[in-house]
Each structure stands twice: as C-alpha cells, then as structure tokens.
Amino acid sequence: MAAVTGSAQDALFLDRAVGLATRNVADGGGPFGAVLVRDGAVLATGQNRVTRDNDPTAHAEVQAIRAACRALGTFSLAGATLYSSCEPCPMCMASALWARVERVVYAADRDDAARGGFDDRTFYELFDTPRSQWALRVEQQRDEGSPAPFDAWLASVGRVDY
C-alpha cells in the first residue's frame, strides 16, 4: 500500500475518528471519537466514556491522550496530530496544548455538537466573561504558605520540567 500523505492522510484518520464515534453510540457511549497519530502511525485512540465511566473528563480526546502517554511513557506528544470526530471542547483543547500536540484536525464543529445536545458554547463564552460574573464561584485565599509547593518544585534537583 502506498503511503498516504497530506489531506488524504487527514481524511483517512478523520474517517477512523468518526467511525469510533459512531460505534461508540451503538455501544451506549457519546458520539465522539479521537485518533492520535505521529509520523503516520496511530499512537492511540479514544472514545467518549463520560456516561459509561461516570467521569466528566473522559472525553474521547482526553482518553486518546492518556492512552498515548501511557503507551509511550511520556507526557509529551510533540509532533503528534490529534484527529477528532468533532471540534474539541475547551477541556480537550487545553489537554492537547498541555500534551504538546502539534496539530488538531476535526470533522464536525461546535454547531453540530449543539444540535446533538452537546453545547460547548457556554464554556467558550464563560472564558470570555470576568470570573466575578461566573455562576461557579472561583476564589483565591492566599496565605504565607501558598507558594511553598512551587518553592519545593524549584529546589528539587529531580524535577522533570514541562
């Protein structure tokens, strides 16, 4: 089989992510699937397991990132592309950023997700609103010991910077 490159490769892996999402619905899960790829090789896949596992963080993209990092023994997925059946929500996008994913390619968008009852717009809008106006109270209570964990981190000779 000839090597698939460029948009043909994107189409191939997006199709796989959409297939994972569709099969997940048939298995009682949410309509989301993800595939992590580096150098043309699949590192890991993920399917939405929120309701199955009662874990609101078990989104397909996060599942794929966790699986890839475990398999590779690293927290960095530098050079990898995350293919998702749908535009990643803010949590999943942040996870991709923290994992140092190089590129994100998605099929359906946030409007498709909203039509299916998954409206992430409220989260996107929330982050554009001052915290003082959030329904979720977010407060800092700082004392003299607040920076201690970071002081310990900076003093640690065995720390792994990320």
Secondary structure, 3 states (H helix, E strand, C coil): CCCCCHHHHHHHHHHHHHHHHHHHHHCCCCCCEEEEEECCEEEEEEECCHHHHCCCCCCHHHHHHHHHHHHHCCCCCCCCEEEEEECCCHHHHHHHHHCCCCEEEEEECHHHHHHCCCCCHHHHHHHCCCHHHCCCCCCCCCCCCCCHHHHHHHHCCCCCCC
